[in-house]
Amino acid sequence: MKRTFQSELDRALRACRGVFMSIFFFSFFINLLMFVAPLYMLQVYDRVLASRSEPTLIALTVLAGAMLLVMGVLDAIRARILVRTGARLDNEVGGSLFSAVFRRSVVAPGGGQAQALRDLDSVREFLTGQGLLAFIDAPWVPLFLAAVYLLHPYLGVVATGGAVIIFLLALTNAVWSRKPLREANTASINANNYVTTSVRNAEAMEAMGMMPGILRRWSDRHRTVLALQAQASDRAGVIMSASKSIRMFLQIAILGTGAYLAIRQIVSPGTMIAASILMGRALAPVEQSVAQWRNLTNARAAYGRLRELLATTQVSDERMALPAPEGHLTAERVIAGPPESKMVVLKGVSFAVSPGEVLGVIGPSAAGKSTLARVLVGVWPPLQGDVRLDGASLAHWDKIALGQHMGYVPQDVELFEGTVAENIARFSDIDPEAVVVAAQRAGVHDMILTLPEGYDTQIGAGGAVLSGGQRQRVALARAMYGEPQLIVLDEPNANLDSDGETALMHAIRGLKDAGKTVIVITHRPTLLNAVDTILILKAGVVDAIGPRQEILAKVMQPRAVRDEGRPPPRAVSGGDGASGGASGMGGGAGGRMG
């Protein structure tokens, strides 16, 4: 049975239900103790001032102070419970949400999934702040209105009328500002995502003078956000101003009504003051709800986005542990393309690779080579067909367990903020010996020792401290860490110099000698000297596959036909036959390989 992250979110909220009930319970006593102030005023005006009894005043004051102290303690406990509930909700959902963001980013890169983490913050802040307390206190409004009615029906009518008017204003505010707030939130998220994407390409922007154009596009989006927020704020401001004016008028109305009744000797002056305090308390949650409505709207929108993200991101069931693979890799009529896209890139690709074999994948640009790499390591699932490791479909493997048996160098190498050792060790518990062994096999150990702090050098976000070639060589060491049985290298020499490429060749040969299964995707023919089998991918289909010499001969054949009748090239000393074939391919197959 598949379970979704939504069930985890719902389960976390259900787990907090008892806490919210206790908050509601605390709120009952806190609101009950709110009667202390009006009752105190009523007793002072009607008893103390009439009797001029100082002991009575002292006793009432001490009693009221003690009860207000209890109310303060209960309020503080309520606030602390809310804060810890928010932290608990974050702990329950945060890890799952991060995993959902991670998985969603894999299938839909650049979609701004990191916004979900900010959405969780918005929901947590609302649940632990004054916003929620305003709505929790709202159910006790009728209790205070009933108390005002007990003082006199006229006073109750004034208080009830005020509460109804302010509630209608809150409802108007919700309806009137809902659309611009929703559009402003969406536009703000898009603008922030645009900034994040642009910053990733800051070097290109700076080098090619793209800043004015990028700034103009961001400014257009930002102005849209400001306009929508201003529209929503203007509408909310009108409601808030009207609410304040009505609130002040209601104070005058309740005091005026009380004074009229006191003049007619229907109620005492203390009743007038007590009614004013009670009405203020009755209207406070309604007023706070008006003030917090925007936060509520933002929290609801954030919660909706969380539910949408979590509901559409599945967590695989726990899989039975499979034995460590030997490295028999097969692709069976694989049809694949970018997830959530109707475009098909691979169209029925089939091949098999055995342990100790190095498969080189070549082909023109947009042939589907990087798509094939992503499918082979399980990043993108096939639309049809299957990829099997030792006969088991990659879908049947636990993702974390499978990753321990795989090494992968993507075309766009990404390192993470941390030390060189942490990056090589894949941010697991560092085994110093294994880290050094991986670096030595990748031919990067000596280079790492030249860094300011060696393996403990902080490389910065994205590996900014290292050059492109250094990042690629560290990524190769990361791919070889832990003795993985399957290694997929997508353009692993794109940024390497001659020394780096020589080290890469030695590393690939070392992997072959160790019985590893290696897939090498490359545009550089010289790297083909290290492979056993070559697969030519063209327009998403296998154009040819076979032993290296046989495929190189076929690739070189069109070149020989084209060169027929031309003067023979001047001989170049050095290099064996394989090297000569690869070099020839560099010139003849360069067009084919893109």
C-alpha positions in Angstrom: 0.0 0.0 0.0 1.3 3.4 -1.0 1.2 6.1 1.6 1.5 9.8 0.9 3.1 12.6 2.8 -0.3 14.0 3.2 -1.2 11.2 5.5 1.9 12.1 7.6 0.8 15.8 7.7 -2.7 14.7 8.7 -1.4 12.4 11.3 0.8 15.1 12.8 -2.2 17.4 13.1 -4.3 14.7 14.6 -1.5 14.1 17.1 -1.7 17.7 18.1 -5.5 17.7 18.4 -5.3 16.9 22.1 -2.9 19.8 22.6 -5.3 22.2 20.9 -8.1 20.9 23.0 -6.1 21.7 26.1 -5.4 25.1 24.7 -9.1 25.6 24.3 -9.6 24.4 27.9 -7.0 26.9 29.2 -8.8 29.6 27.2 -12.0 28.9 29.0 -10.5 29.7 32.4 -8.5 32.6 31.0 -11.6 34.2 29.6 -13.5 33.4 32.8 -10.9 35.3 34.7 -11.4 38.2 32.4 -14.5 38.9 34.5 -12.3 39.9 37.4 -11.7 43.5 36.2 -15.4 44.4 35.5 -16.5 42.7 38.8 -13.9 44.6 40.7 -15.0 47.9 39.2 -18.6 47.0 39.9 -17.8 46.3 43.6 -15.6 49.4 44.0 -18.2 51.7 42.6 -21.3 50.1 44.2 -19.9 49.0 47.6 -16.5 50.5 48.4 -17.3 54.1 47.4 -20.7 53.9 49.1 -19.4 52.4 52.3 -16.0 54.1 52.3 -14.6 50.8 53.7 -10.8 50.5 53.3 -10.6 46.9 54.4 -13.1 46.0 51.8 -11.1 47.8 49.1 -7.9 46.1 50.3 -9.5 42.6 50.3 -11.0 43.1 46.9 -7.8 44.4 45.5 -5.7 41.5 46.9 -8.3 39.0 45.7 -8.4 40.5 42.2 -4.6 40.7 42.0 -4.3 37.1 42.9 -6.8 36.0 40.3 -5.2 38.1 37.6 -1.9 36.6 38.5 -3.4 33.1 38.0 -4.8 34.4 34.6 -1.3 35.5 33.6 0.2 32.2 34.6 -2.4 30.3 32.6 -1.9 32.6 29.6 1.9 32.1 29.8 1.4 28.3 29.9 -0.9 28.5 27.0 1.6 30.4 24.9 4.4 28.0 25.9 2.3 25.0 24.9 1.6 26.6 21.5 5.2 27.3 20.9 6.1 23.7 21.7 3.2 22.4 19.6 4.6 24.3 16.6 8.0 22.8 17.2 6.5 19.4 17.5 4.6 19.9 14.2 7.7 21.0 12.5 9.6 18.0 13.8 6.9 15.6 12.7 6.5 17.1 9.2 9.8 18.9 8.6 11.8 15.8 7.6 9.0 14.4 5.4 8.5 17.8 3.8 12.2 18.2 3.1 12.1 14.8 1.4 9.1 15.8 -0.6 10.8 19.0 -1.7 13.9 16.9 -2.7 11.9 14.4 -4.7 9.8 17.1 -6.3 12.9 19.0 -7.3 14.2 15.8 -9.0 11.2 15.4 -11.2 10.5 19.1 -11.6 13.7 21.0 -11.3 13.4 24.8 -11.0 9.9 24.6 -9.7 10.6 26.6 -6.5 9.8 23.7 -4.2 11.9 25.3 -1.5 8.9 27.6 -1.0 7.3 24.7 0.9 9.8 25.1 3.7 8.8 28.7 4.1 5.2 27.7 3.9 5.7 25.4 6.9 7.2 28.3 8.8 4.2 30.4 7.9 1.8 27.8 9.2 3.8 27.2 12.4 4.1 30.9 13.1 0.4 31.3 12.8 -0.3 28.4 15.0 2.0 29.7 17.7 1.2 33.4 17.5 -1.6 35.8 18.3 -3.5 34.8 15.2 -4.6 31.5 16.5 -5.3 32.8 20.0 -7.6 35.4 18.5 -9.7 32.7 16.9 -9.5 30.4 19.9 -10.9 33.3 22.1 -13.7 34.1 19.7 -16.1 31.3 20.9 -16.2 33.0 24.3 -17.6 36.2 22.9 -21.2 35.1 23.6 -20.3 34.6 27.3 -19.3 38.2 27.7 -22.3 39.4 25.7 -24.6 37.3 28.0 -23.0 39.0 31.0 -23.7 42.4 29.5 -27.3 41.4 29.0 -27.5 40.4 32.7 -26.5 43.9 33.6 -29.3 45.3 31.4 -30.9 44.4 28.0 -30.2 47.8 26.5 -26.5 47.5 27.2 -26.6 44.0 25.8 -28.2 45.2 22.6 -25.5 47.9 22.1 -22.7 45.3 22.7 -24.3 42.7 20.4 -24.9 45.2 17.7 -21.2 46.3 17.9 -20.0 42.7 17.7 -22.2 42.0 14.7 -21.0 45.1 12.9 -17.3 44.2 13.5 -17.9 40.6 12.5 -19.4 41.8 9.2 -16.4 44.0 8.7 -14.1 41.0 9.2 -16.2 39.0 6.7 -16.1 41.9 4.2 -12.3 42.1 4.7 -11.9 38.4 4.0 -14.0 38.5 0.8 -12.7 41.8 -0.5 -9.0 41.0 0.0 -8.9 37.3 -0.7 -8.3 37.5 -4.5 -5.5 40.2 -4.4 -3.8 38.5 -1.5 -3.8 35.1 -3.3 -2.5 36.7 -6.5 0.1 38.6 -4.5 1.3 35.5 -2.8 1.6 33.6 -6.1 3.4 36.5 -7.8 5.7 36.9 -4.8 6.7 33.2 -5.0 7.3 33.5 -8.7 9.4 36.6 -8.3 11.5 35.0 -5.5 12.0 31.9 -7.6 13.2 34.1 -10.5 15.7 35.7 -8.2 17.0 32.4 -7.0 17.4 31.1 -10.6 19.1 34.3 -11.7 21.6 34.2 -8.8 22.7 30.7 -9.8 23.8 32.2 -13.1 25.4 35.3 -11.7 28.7 34.8 -13.4 27.1 34.7 -16.9 25.0 37.7 -16.0 28.0 39.7 -15.0 30.3 38.6 -17.8 27.8 39.2 -20.6 26.2 42.4 -19.3 22.8 40.8 -18.7 22.0 42.6 -15.5 19.8 45.3 -17.0 17.6 42.9 -18.8 17.3 40.5 -15.8 16.7 43.5 -13.5 14.0 44.8 -15.8 12.2 41.4 -15.8 12.5 41.1 -12.0 11.3 44.7 -11.5 8.2 44.0 -13.6 7.3 41.0 -11.5 8.1 42.8 -8.3 6.0 45.8 -9.2 3.1 43.3 -9.9 3.6 42.0 -6.4 3.7 45.4 -4.8 0.6 46.5 -6.8 -1.4 43.4 -5.6 -0.2 43.8 -2.0 -1.0 47.5 -2.1 -4.5 46.7 -3.4 -5.1 44.1 -0.6 -3.6 46.5 2.0 -5.7 49.4 0.9 -8.8 47.3 1.2 -7.8 45.9 4.6 -6.8 49.4 5.7 -10.3 50.7 4.9 -11.8 47.9 7.0 -9.4 48.5 9.9 -10.1 52.2 9.9 -13.8 51.6 9.9 -13.4 49.0 12.6 -11.4 51.4 14.9 -13.9 54.2 14.4 -16.9 51.9 15.1 -15.0 50.5 18.1 -14.6 54.0 19.6 -18.2 54.9 18.8 -19.3 51.7 20.6 -17.4 52.7 23.7 -19.3 56.1 23.7 -22.6 54.3 22.9 -22.2 51.8 25.8 -21.2 54.6 28.3 -23.9 56.9 27.0 -26.5 54.1 27.4 -25.2 53.2 30.8 -25.2 56.9 31.9 -28.8 57.3 30.7 -29.9 54.2 32.7 -27.9 55.4 35.7 -29.6 58.9 35.5 -33.0 57.1 35.4 -31.7 55.1 38.4 -32.2 51.8 36.6 -28.6 50.7 37.0 -25.8 51.9 39.2 -22.7 53.8 37.9 -20.6 50.7 38.5 -22.8 48.8 36.1 -22.1 51.4 33.4 -18.3 50.9 33.8 -18.5 47.1 34.1 -20.6 47.0 30.9 -18.0 49.0 29.1 -15.2 46.7 30.2 -17.2 43.6 29.3 -18.1 44.9 25.9 -14.5 45.7 25.2 -13.5 42.2 26.1 -16.3 40.7 24.0 -15.2 42.8 20.9 -11.5 42.2 21.4 -11.3 38.7 19.8 -13.5 40.0 16.9 -11.2 43.0 16.4 -8.1 40.8 16.6 -9.6 38.5 14.0 -9.9 41.4 11.7 -6.3 42.4 12.3 -5.1 38.8 11.9 -7.2 38.0 8.9 -4.3 38.6 6.5 -2.1 36.2 8.5 -4.8 33.7 8.4 -5.2 34.0 4.7 -1.5 33.6 4.2 -1.4 30.6 6.5 -4.3 29.0 4.7 -2.7 29.5 1.3 0.6 28.1 2.7 -1.2 25.1 4.1 -3.0 24.5 0.8 0.3 24.5 -1.1 1.8 22.1 1.5 -1.2 19.7 1.1 -0.9 19.9 -2.7 2.9 19.2 -2.6 2.7 16.5 0.0 -0.4 14.8 -1.6 1.3 14.5 -5.0 4.6 13.2 -3.6 4.6 9.6 -2.7 6.8 7.8 -0.3 7.8 4.3 -1.4 6.9 1.5 0.9 9.7 0.0 2.9 11.4 -2.5 0.7 12.9 -5.8 1.8 16.7 -5.5 1.7 18.2 -7.0 -1.4 21.7 -8.5 -1.4 24.5 -6.3 -2.6 24.4 -6.3 -6.4 27.2 -7.9 -8.5 26.6 -5.3 -11.2 24.6 -7.0 -14.0 22.8 -4.0 -15.5 20.1 -4.4 -18.2 17.8 -1.9 -19.9 14.7 -3.4 -21.4 12.9 -1.4 -24.1 13.2 1.8 -22.0 11.0 4.6 -23.0 11.6 7.7 -20.9 11.6 11.5 -20.7 11.5 14.3 -18.2 8.9 13.5 -15.5 5.7 15.6 -15.8 6.5 16.2 -19.4 4.8 14.7 -22.5 8.2 14.7 -24.3 9.7 11.2 -24.9 13.4 11.3 -25.2 14.4 7.6 -25.1 12.5 5.4 -27.4 12.9 1.7 -26.7 16.5 1.6 -25.6 17.8 -1.9 -24.7 21.3 -3.2 -23.8 23.1 -5.1 -21.1 26.3 -4.5 -19.2 28.2 -7.1 -17.1 30.4 -6.6 -14.1 34.0 -5.6 -15.1 32.7 -4.1 -18.4 32.9 -0.4 -19.3 30.2 0.9 -21.7 30.8 4.1 -23.5 27.8 6.0 -24.7 28.2 8.5 -27.5 25.9 10.4 -29.8 25.0 13.9 -31.0 23.6 16.6 -28.7 20.0 16.0 -27.6 20.3 12.3 -28.4 19.1 11.4 -24.9 22.5 10.5 -23.3 21.9 12.5 -20.0 18.3 11.2 -19.9 19.7 7.7 -20.1 22.1 8.4 -17.3 19.3 9.6 -15.0 17.2 6.6 -15.8 20.1 4.2 -15.1 20.6 5.6 -11.6 16.9 5.7 -10.9 16.5 9.5 -10.8 13.9 9.5 -13.5 11.6 6.4 -13.7 11.0 5.0 -17.2 7.6 5.6 -18.8 7.7 2.1 -20.2 10.2 -0.7 -20.0 12.5 -1.4 -17.1 16.0 -1.0 -15.8 17.3 -4.0 -13.8 20.3 -4.4 -11.5 21.0 -8.1 -11.0 17.6 -8.9 -12.3 15.8 -6.7 -9.8 14.0 -3.6 -11.2 15.3 -0.4 -9.8 11.8 0.4 -8.6 12.0 -2.6 -6.3 15.1 -1.3 -4.5 15.0 1.0 -1.5 16.3 4.3 -2.7 18.7 4.9 0.1 20.1 1.3 0.0 20.4 1.5 -3.8 22.3 4.7 -3.6 25.0 3.0 -1.5 25.7 0.6 -4.4 25.8 3.4 -7.1 28.2 6.1 -8.0 27.1 9.0 -10.2 28.8 12.0 -11.7 26.1 14.2 -13.4 26.8 16.4 -16.3 26.3 19.5 -14.1 28.4 18.7 -11.1 27.0 20.0 -7.8 28.9 19.9 -4.6 27.4 21.0 -1.2 28.5 23.4 1.5 30.8 21.6 3.8 34.3 20.1 3.8 35.9 18.2 0.9 35.8 15.0 3.1 32.1 15.5 3.8 31.3 15.8 0.1 33.3 12.7 -0.8 31.7 10.8 2.1 28.3 11.8 0.8 27.6 13.6 4.1 27.4 10.3 5.9 29.6 9.3 8.9 33.1 10.0 7.6 35.4 7.0 7.3 38.8 8.7 6.8 40.4 5.6 5.3 37.5 5.2 2.8 37.6 8.9 1.9 41.3 8.8 1.2 41.0 5.5 -0.8 38.2 7.0 -3.0 40.3 10.2 -3.6 43.4 8.2 -4.5 41.4 6.0 -6.9 40.0 9.1 -8.5 43.4 10.6 -8.7 42.5 13.6 -6.7 44.3 12.9 -3.4 47.4 15.0 -4.2 45.2 17.9 -5.4 43.2 17.9 -2.2 46.4 18.0 -0.1 47.4 21.3 -1.8 44.1 22.9 -0.5 44.5 25.3 2.5 43.2 22.7 5.0 43.4 19.5 2.9 40.4 17.3 3.3 39.0 19.7 5.9 38.8 22.6 3.5 35.4 24.3 3.4 34.4 24.5 -0.2 31.5 26.9 0.1 28.0 26.6 -1.4 28.1 24.7 -4.7 31.8 24.2 -4.3 32.5 27.8 -5.1 36.1 27.6 -3.7 37.1 25.0 -6.2 37.6 25.3 -10.0 35.3 23.4 -12.4 37.9 20.7 -12.9 38.5 20.3 -9.2 34.8 20.0 -8.6 34.5 17.3 -11.2 37.4 15.4 -9.8 36.0 15.6 -6.2 32.6 14.4 -7.6 34.4 11.4 -9.2 35.9 10.6 -5.8 32.4 10.9 -4.3 31.0 8.5 -6.9 33.7 6.0 -6.0 33.3 6.3 -2.2 32.0 3.1 -0.5 33.0 0.7 -3.3 29.7 1.1 -5.3 29.2 -1.7 -7.9 27.6 0.5 -10.6 29.2 3.8 -11.6 27.6 6.2 -14.2 29.7 9.0 -15.4 28.0 11.7 -17.5 30.6 13.9 -19.3 33.1 13.3 -16.4 35.9 15.0 -18.3 34.1 18.1 -19.5 36.2 20.4 -17.3 39.3 18.4 -17.0 42.8 19.3 -18.3 45.2 16.7 -19.7 46.4 15.6 -16.2 42.8 15.3 -15.0 41.8 13.3 -18.0 44.7 11.0 -17.5 43.7 10.5 -13.9 40.2 9.8 -15.0 41.4 7.1 -17.5 43.4 5.4 -14.7 40.3 5.6 -12.4 38.1 3.9 -15.1 40.6 1.2 -15.7 40.9 0.7 -12.0 37.1 0.3 -11.7 37.2 -2.2 -14.6 39.9 -4.2 -12.9 37.9 -4.2 -9.7 35.0 -5.8 -11.5 32.7 -2.7 -11.4 30.1 -1.9 -13.9 30.9 1.4 -15.5 28.8 3.6 -17.9 30.7 6.5 -19.4 28.9 9.2 -21.4 31.3 11.4 -23.3 31.8 13.7 -26.2 35.5 13.3 -26.2 36.7 10.3 -28.3 40.0 10.0 -26.4 38.1 8.7 -23.3 36.8 5.8 -25.4 40.2 4.2 -25.1 39.1 3.0 -21.6 35.8 1.4 -22.7 35.1 -2.1 -23.9 31.7 -1.5 -25.6 30.4 1.5 -27.4 26.7 2.4 -27.7 25.7 5.1 -30.2 22.6 6.8 -29.2 20.8 8.9 -31.9 17.4 10.6 -31.6 16.6 8.5 -28.5 17.2 5.1 -30.1 20.2 2.8 -30.2 21.9 3.4 -33.5 24.7 0.9 -32.9 26.2 -1.1 -30.1 29.2 -3.4 -30.0 32.9 -3.8 -29.2 34.9 -0.7 -29.3 37.1 -1.5 -32.3 34.1 -2.6 -34.3 32.0 0.5 -33.6 35.0 2.8 -34.2 35.5 1.2 -37.5 31.9 1.8 -38.5 32.1 5.4 -37.3 35.3 5.9 -39.2 34.0 4.4 -42.4 32.0 7.5 -43.5 35.2 9.6 -42.9 37.2 7.3 -45.1 34.6 7.6 -47.9 34.6 11.4 -47.6 38.4 11.6 -47.6 38.8 9.3 -50.6 40.8 11.1 -53.3 42.3 13.6 -50.9 46.1 13.7 -50.2 46.9 11.4 -47.3 47.5 13.2 -43.9 51.0 13.6 -42.6 51.9 10.9 -40.2 52.0 11.7 -36.5 54.4 9.8 -34.4 53.2 8.1 -31.1 50.0 6.4 -30.1 48.8 2.8 -30.7 46.1 1.7 -33.1 43.4 2.3 -30.6 44.6 5.8 -29.9 44.8 6.5 -33.6 41.2 5.3 -34.1 40.0 7.4 -31.3 41.8 10.4 -32.6 40.4 9.8 -36.0 37.0 9.7 -34.5 37.6 13.0 -32.8 37.8 14.5 -36.2 35.4 12.3 -38.2 32.8 11.6 -35.6 32.9 15.0 -34.1 29.8 16.0 -36.1 27.9 12.9 -35.2 28.7 13.3 -31.5 27.9 17.0 -31.3 
